[in-house]
Amino acid sequence: MNPIYGLNPTGDRRSSMEPVGRREEAAGFKESLAQTVREIDGLQKEANQAIETMAAGEPKDVHEVMIAMEKAGISLRLMVQVRNKIITAYEEIMRLQV
């Protein structure tokens, strides 16, 4: 028997032939993706707060507001592109014939 397949970390036999560590990798990817979404959301909130502060008439440097807006916009566009690549990869995997 291949030592990579058939046993989970507790030593119990599995019914599937899933490699050990696959679930941990999936959880790691999921958490990494969730963390990235939270960071991008934080940038969006920062930009909105900067805009509201400036619109309220409080002294705020226009350059800082524009930089915050650009950071948020670039981050969002990057996340959308990564999402598109993930979807394309998933669709290609689904088209594979086994």
C-alpha positions as CSV (number, residue, x, y, z in Angstrom):
1,M,0.0,0.0,0.0
2,N,1.2,3.5,-0.8
3,P,2.1,5.2,2.5
4,I,0.6,8.5,1.3
5,Y,-2.8,7.1,0.7
6,G,-5.2,5.3,2.9
7,L,-4.5,6.7,6.4
8,N,-5.6,9.9,7.9
9,P,-3.5,11.7,10.6
10,T,-5.1,9.8,13.4
11,G,-4.1,6.5,11.8
12,D,-7.7,5.4,10.9
13,R,-8.3,3.9,7.5
14,R,-10.2,6.0,5.1
15,S,-12.8,4.8,2.6
16,S,-11.5,7.3,0.0
17,M,-8.1,7.4,-1.6
18,E,-7.5,11.1,-0.6
19,P,-3.9,11.9,0.1
20,V,-3.0,12.8,3.7
21,G,-2.9,16.5,4.2
22,R,-5.3,17.4,1.4
23,R,-8.0,18.6,3.8
24,E,-5.4,20.7,5.6
25,E,-4.3,22.2,2.3
26,A,-7.9,23.0,1.4
27,A,-8.5,24.6,4.8
28,G,-5.3,26.6,4.4
29,F,-6.3,27.8,1.0
30,K,-9.8,28.6,2.2
31,E,-8.5,30.6,5.2
32,S,-5.9,32.4,2.9
33,L,-8.7,33.4,0.5
34,A,-10.9,34.6,3.4
35,Q,-8.1,36.6,4.9
36,T,-7.5,38.3,1.5
37,V,-11.1,39.2,1.2
38,R,-11.1,40.6,4.7
39,E,-8.0,42.7,3.8
40,I,-9.6,44.0,0.6
41,D,-12.8,44.8,2.5
42,G,-10.7,46.8,5.0
43,L,-9.1,48.8,2.2
44,Q,-12.6,49.6,0.8
45,K,-13.8,50.7,4.2
46,E,-10.6,52.8,4.7
47,A,-11.3,54.5,1.3
48,N,-14.9,55.2,2.2
49,Q,-14.0,56.6,5.6
50,A,-11.4,58.9,3.9
51,I,-14.0,60.1,1.4
52,E,-16.6,60.7,4.2
53,T,-14.1,62.6,6.3
54,M,-13.2,64.8,3.4
55,A,-16.8,65.4,2.4
56,A,-17.7,66.3,5.9
57,G,-15.3,69.3,5.6
58,E,-12.7,68.0,8.0
59,P,-9.1,68.8,7.0
60,K,-7.9,65.8,5.0
61,D,-5.2,65.7,2.3
62,V,-6.7,65.1,-1.1
63,H,-3.7,63.0,-2.0
64,E,-4.2,60.6,0.9
65,V,-7.9,60.2,-0.1
66,M,-6.9,59.5,-3.7
67,I,-4.2,57.0,-2.6
68,A,-6.7,55.2,-0.4
69,M,-9.2,55.0,-3.2
70,E,-6.6,53.7,-5.7
71,K,-5.3,51.1,-3.3
72,A,-8.9,49.8,-2.8
73,G,-9.6,49.9,-6.5
74,I,-6.4,48.0,-7.5
75,S,-6.9,45.4,-4.8
76,L,-10.5,44.8,-5.9
77,R,-9.5,44.5,-9.5
78,L,-6.7,42.1,-8.6
79,M,-9.1,39.9,-6.5
80,V,-11.5,39.8,-9.5
81,Q,-8.8,38.7,-11.8
82,V,-7.7,36.0,-9.4
83,R,-11.3,34.8,-9.0
84,N,-11.6,34.7,-12.8
85,K,-8.4,32.6,-13.1
86,I,-9.7,30.2,-10.4
87,I,-13.0,29.8,-12.2
88,T,-11.2,29.2,-15.5
89,A,-9.0,26.5,-13.9
90,Y,-12.0,24.9,-12.3
91,E,-13.9,24.8,-15.6
92,E,-10.9,23.3,-17.4
93,I,-10.5,20.6,-14.7
94,M,-14.2,19.8,-15.1
95,R,-13.7,19.3,-18.9
96,L,-11.0,16.8,-18.4
97,Q,-12.0,13.3,-19.3
98,V,-11.0,10.6,-16.8
